[in-house]
Amino acid sequence: MSSTAVRSRAGTLRALTAVGRCHLAGLLGLAVVACVGPAVVGALLLLPVGLGHRLLPPAAAVLRRCADRARERAARWSGVPVSPPAPLPRTAGARAVLADAGFWRDLGWAWLEPLAGGLLVAVPPSLLVYGAFGAFVQPFVWRLLDDGNWYAFVPVHSTAGMLAALLLGLVFTAAGLLLAPAVLRLHARWSRLLLAAPRTTELVRRIEQLTDTRAVALDGRADELRRIERDLHDGAQARLVALGMRLDGATRLLHDPPAARAALLEARELSARALEDLRDLVRGIQPPILTDRGLGDAVRSLALDSFLDVRVEVRLAGRMPAAVESAAYFAVNELLANAAKHSGGDRVDIVLAHEEGRLRATVTDDGHGGADPARGTGLLGVRARLATFDGSLALHSPQGGPTTVTLEIPCASSLPKTSSS
């Protein structure tokens, strides 16, 4: 089968899936307005007589679960994220529910969804069903009727009218398939308009997130400083002390040139080791190739050092901020190490790109899959490193593989400083 035919079948399948999702969204909207909405309104009306104080909290909790499912569907089906409001307290009374802004948003969505969103998502399934009737049923039934019939605005009293109805049915069917994905995205935006958390809630969450990431960054900086101090103390500093002692001993052996020469040769060896320790320390802080040639060439150097078959594709037009490049470099380094130790594969593909104001690094290995951040600290450390820059880590690792990790960091790109070819 040719690639064009495969793409056509995949496009048709996506369109049919979108039509089915439109139909399901309409049914779920009707279920909410028929069951949950009246229960909540009934509880509100019973507040003056006291019974509503007991009925409102559980009814509001059910409504919140339905709204949360709608938020999840919008993100999963159309890629439109809908930020949820603050959760209702488990022991919330009627007064707490009435004071919650998210509750009133959920209630407004429950009543408006069938009227606007429901009518919107009903268009593609209606076009598809009506078009299928005109294309596949109408040609066989019009002769059974004495006076014929009408299909849309076409009178079907003859073969010519039947052919016109058939053609119109095909047009309706195609229109339903083509409109379904766009209608589904439009419905998701409508849901976000009704269900997204208030601006004040988003600002409070943003402040809390920045506070947490700042604390993580400060802790990470302190740990890094302690590591550097430990490496200096145990490595280069110890060798330099030994070097000084060896030079001091050599000065006492000047009367014995062969012994003095041997002591100086040993001192030279110690100085070379101390220099190598310092170079290793500098590489751990900021690799020179990353500073001089940028992220693309630095990741290529990691690929050359790995015993796996690593292929790197770089689609970066310029340099990123130094801190962002450093975070991405060490994150990719950790992912390569994880692939080498745990994946069981022998090939890794790395793609670096800057799109829509975000640096994106995708690392895919051909291993056995099943990666889980909860079973180790490597991915958790990468996620914490990226959170400092408001970045994210997405992991897809089904059993049997492959494992794909996508890193994203918001940043701006500057003009290229050096060539990465």
N, C-alpha and C positions, 0 to 999 in steps of 0.2 A: 504494500500500500504506500502511495506517495506521501511525502510530507504535507503537501497541500490538502490531501484528503484527510489526513490525521488531524490537521489544524481545523478543518471544517467540522469534522465530527466533534472535536473538543469544544468548538464554539457553540455548536447546536446543543450539546449536553449542558454547557454552562447556562445557555438561555433557558432551556427547559427547567433546569434547577432553579433559576431565578423566578420563573413563572410559578413553580410549586411553592417557593418561599413566599411569594406575594400572596398566593391563596391561603397559605398557613397563617401569615401575619393578619390577614383580614378576619379569619375565623377566630384567632386568639383575641383580637380586638373586640369582636362581638361577644366572646365569652366573658371578657373583663367587664364590659358595660352591662351585660345581662346578669352577672352574678355578683362580682366583687363591688362594683360601683354602687348598686342599690343597697347592699349590706352596709357599706360605710355611710351612705346618706341616711339610711334608717337609724343607724347608731347615733348620728349627729342630731336627728330629729327627736330621739328619745332622751337626749341629755337633760332637758328640763324636768323630766319625771324621775331621773336618777338611774334608770336602767341603762342609758347610753354610756354611763361612766364605766360599766363593766364590759359592754359590747364594743366600744370604740377601739381600745388598744389591740385586741386580737384581730379585728377587722382591718385596722391600719397596718398590722404586721403582714397580713395576707396580701394587702394591696402593695406593700413595699416589695414583697417577693415577686409579685407579677411585674412590677415596674423594673426590678433588677433583671429579670429575664429579658425584658424588652431592651434594656441597655446592652446586655450581653449579645443579643441577636444583632443589634445594630453594629456592634464592633466585629462580630464573627462573620456576618453575611456581607457587609458592605465596607468594612474597615473604617467606620466612623466611630471614634471613641466618644463615649458619653460618661462624663464624670459623675459618679453617684453622690448623693447628699450624705451628710453625716448619719450613721446608723441610728435607728431608734433604740433608746435604752430598753433592755430586756424587762425591766420592772416599771416601764413608763406608764403613768396614769393618763387619764383623759386630758388633763391640763397640759402635760408635757407633749402629748400628741398634737393638741391644738396649737401649741407654741412652736411646733417644728415646721420650718418653711418647706422642707422636703415633702412633708405629708400633703400640703396643699398643692404642690407641683404634681405629685402622684395622682391626687384626686382629679385635678384638671386634665391630666393626660387620660385618665380612665374614661372621662366623659367625651373628650374631644377626639380621641383616637378613632373611634368608629365613624364619626361624622366627616373628618377630613382625611386622616391617614387611611381609614378603611376604604373609603371611596377611591382613594388614589391607587392603592394596591389591587383594587378589584378590576382596574382597566386591563392589564395584560392578560389575566386569565379569561376575562370576558371576550376579549378580541380573539384569543386562541380558540375558545370553545365555539364561538359564533362563526369564526372563519373555518374551523374544521367541519361544522355543519354544512356551510355553503359549498365547501370543496369536496366533501366525501359523502354527504347524505343527500343534499339537494338534487344532484343529478339523477338519483334513483327514486325519488318520491314525487317529483312534480307531475309525472304522468298519471299517478294514482289519484290525483285530485281532478275533479271535473272541470273546474274553472282555473286550474293552475294555482299559483300563490305568488307572494312577493318575498323577495330576499333583500333586506335593507330597502333601497330605493329602486331595485331592479324587478320589473314584472317578469315572472317565469311562466310564460304561456307557450313557449316554443323552444326548439333546440337552440336557437340563437340566444334567447333569454337565459336558458340553462347554462350555456357556455359563459355568458357574461357573469352570471351568479357564481359559477365555479372560479372564474378569474378573480372576482371580487373577494371570494372566500379565501383564496390563496394570499391575496394582499392583506386581508385582516389577520390571517395566521402569521405571516411574516412580520406584520407590525407588532403583534403581541410578543413574538420572540425577541424582536429587536428592542422594544421598549422596556422589557422586564428588568434587565440589569439597571438601567438608568432610573426607572421608577423605584426600584428597591433602594438605590442610594438616596433618592429624594425622600423616600419615607424614613430612612435612617436619620437624615438631617432634620426632618420634622420631629422625630422622636427626641433628638438631641435638644431641639428648641424647647420642648415641653419638659424633658426629664433631667437635663443637665443641672448640676448643683449650682446654687446661687454664686455670684461672683465673690461674695464675702467668704463663703465656705472654701472656694478654690484658693483665695489669697491666704486664708489661715493654714490650709494644707501646704501651700507653697512655703510659707514661713517655717512650718514645722519640718518640712523636708530639708530646707536649707540649713536649719539648725542642726538636724541630725547629720547631714553630710559634712558640715563644718566640723562637728565633733569627731566624726570618723577621720576627716583629713588631718586634724590636729593630732589625733592619736597615731595615725599612720606616719606623720612627720616625726613625732617623738620616737616611734619605733625605728624609723630609718636612721635617725641621728644616733640612737643607741647602737644600731648595727654597725654604722660607720666607725663609731668610737671603739667598739669591740674589735672590729677588723684591724683598725690602726694599732690598737694596743697589742693584740695577739700576733699580728703579722709584721707590718713594716716597722713599727716601733721596736719590737723585740729584735728584729734583724739589725736595725741601726744601732741598738745598744751593743749587740754582739760585735758589730763592725767596729765601734769605738774601742771596745775592749781588745779586739784583735790588733788594731792599729797601735794601741798603747803597748801591747806586748811586742809588736814589731820594733818599736823604738828602743826597747830594752835589749834587742838582739842585733843591734847595729854592729857589735864587735864580731858577730858570726854571720857573715853575708848569706850563706846558703839557708840558714834557719830564718833570717829576716825575709829573704825572698819567698820562702814557703809561706810565712805568715802573711805577707802582702798579697800573694796569690789567693790565699783563703779569704782575705779581706775583700778582694775584688769579687770573688764569688758571692760573698754575703751582700755586697752592694748591688750586684746584678739581681739577686733574689728579692732584695728590698724594693728595687725598681719595678720588678715584675708584680710584686704584691700591690704597689701603688697603682700600676696600670690596671690590674684586675679590679681594684677598688673604684677607680674612675669609670671603668666600663659598667660596673654595677650601678653607678649613680647616673651617668649620662654617657652612653657610648659615643666615642668621637665620630664614627661614621654617621650617626643620627644627627649630630650637630652640623657636620660638614656637608652631607649629601642628602639629608632628608629621610622621611619615613620609608619611601619606596626602596631605596638602596639598603637601608638598615634591615628591612624585613628580608630582602634578598640575601643579605649576609647570614641571617638566621637560617634561611633555607639551605645555604651551602654548608652550614655547620651541622645540620640535622642528618641523621643516617637514613631518614625516610626520603621518599621521592616527593619533594615539595615543589609545586609549581606556583609561581607568584604572578598575578596580573595586577598591574598598577594603572589606575585611571585617575591620577591626581594631576591637576593642571598647575598647582603651585604648592607652596609650603603652608603648613598649619602652624598655629601657635606652638612654641616649644614645649609647653606643658602638655598640650594635647597630643603632640607627636610622641612624647615620652610615655604617656599613659597608654596609648595605642601600641607602641612598640613592646612594652613589658607585658601587656595583655596578650598579644599575639605570641610572644615568647612562652608564656605560661600555657597557652593552648597547644602550642607545638609540643611542649614537654608532656602535657597530658596525653596527646595523641600517641606519642612515642611509648609512653609507659602503660597506657590502659586500653587503647583502641584495638590493638591486635591487627591493625591494617598496615599497609606499606606505602600509601600515597595520601598526600594532603594537598588540597587546592586552596589558595589564599587569594582573595580579591579585595583590593583597596580602592575605594572610590569616594569622591566628594560630590554629593547630590543634595540639592534643596537645603543648603546650609548645614549639612551634617556629614561628618566623616564616618564612613561605613566600612567595616572590615568583616569579611565573611570567611570563615575557616571551616572547610569540609574535609573529613577523612572517610576512608572506605572501610572502617573497622566494623566491629560487631554491634555497635550502638549500645543503648542502655545507660548512657551517662546520666548521672543524678547529682546535682549540686549538693544535696544533703549528705552524700557519702564521703565528701572530702572538703578541704578548705581551699583548693585551688580556684575553682569557679566562684566561690563566695568571695575570695580575695579580689578576683578580677572585677566582680560586680561592685564591690565596695570601692575599688579604685576608680571605676567609671562613674559611680554615683557622685563623686567629688566634682565632676564636670557636668552633672545633670545628664550623664549618659546612661545607656541601657545595655543589657545583655539578654539575647533571646536564644534559647537552646531547643533544638529539635533533634532527638536521638531515640528513634524507635528501636525496639529489639531487632537485631539483624542488620542495623545500620541503614544508610550512613548517618553520621553525626554532623550536624551543621550548627555552628555557633555564629551569631551575628552580633557584632558590636556597633553601637552608634553613639557618637559624641557630637553635640551641637558645636559648630565652630565656623569661622570664616576662613576662606582660602586667600592667600596673598599671591603676588606674582612669583613665578619660580626664581629661586636664587641660583640654583645649579641644575644642570641636566641630570636626569635620573636614568638616562639610557645606558 
